[in-house]
């Protein structure tokens, strides 16, 4: 288990002081795959480096497997090599003077109780097979492509089966197909081994498909933490809704408070919409109604529904392979919706669209 309490990181730059991490607290349960997701500069990599011992926090406490490894108040700062972790850096950090086999074997050879040569050989081959580097054991590391070097770094981190695995965008240099395959294999491996994993990425697909828990970071804070389905379906803020997937936003004002089902009315440029209101919302509050493109459905001509129905004309159609992305001009707003790739749709076509009230969330503007 990893436990972080009130973590703060401050440092000086030529432009002045920076408060990179602003008092975050989190718990990663043993064997859990926990992802820090956010844009560049949000503090996610700084947090990861603090867990590894590569960055010294200004304040707070960090515990790994019940053992404190950092405490500003108690003066504890366990060095990197004494924390039972494996780490993959975005910049590879592989040994250029060693071949592929020796790069992966290096952590095993440096253990206090050095394994047998046969054990090292088997573990290295298993790790290389996982990352699709079979047959490259004797190749000098600098002769690998960028993607291969990233996979080599991943194999080196996994070979010791550490209690904690820290991953800083480890799949960023893989091609799309290999990245998809490696996502599944990496998650399956750490789950089989029971390794507690903290993963840093700005890729929402990686976060949603690999994680047990996702923490979206914004400006050094955790904006929301939840399981992938919850954080995608029920974003707590406009930032989370916009960063994690696509969302339509309709600015409006709360006209009627929540009923027994938690739904209220919001006056928008597209008309009055039923939406789920956040707790504590009051009449007259300015809000943004967020709804995902896949939660808009086209109504047939004989569908008599009136509530949460808007009418507009198609502005553009973009073929995305698995879907068509439609831009629909509705009064003063443009809505994005996804249709089946075979659905008839062309610019200028009129559409009536239903916005599921259960999928419309009124977020603070």
Secondary structure by P-SEA (a helix, b strand, c coil): cbbbcbbbbbbcccccccccccbbbbbbccccccccccccccaaaaaaaaaaccccccccccccccccccccccccccccccccbbbbbccccccccccaaaaaacccccccccccaaaaaaaaaaaaaaaccccccccccccccaaaaaaaaaaaaacccccbbbbccccccccaaaaaaaaaaaaaaaaaaccbbbbbcccaaaaaacccbbbbbccccccccccaaaaaaccccaaaaaaccbbbbbbbccccccccccbbbbbccccbbbbbbcccccccbbbbbccccccbbbbcccccccccbbbbbbccccccccbbbbbbbcccbbbbbbccccccccccbbbbbbccccccccccc
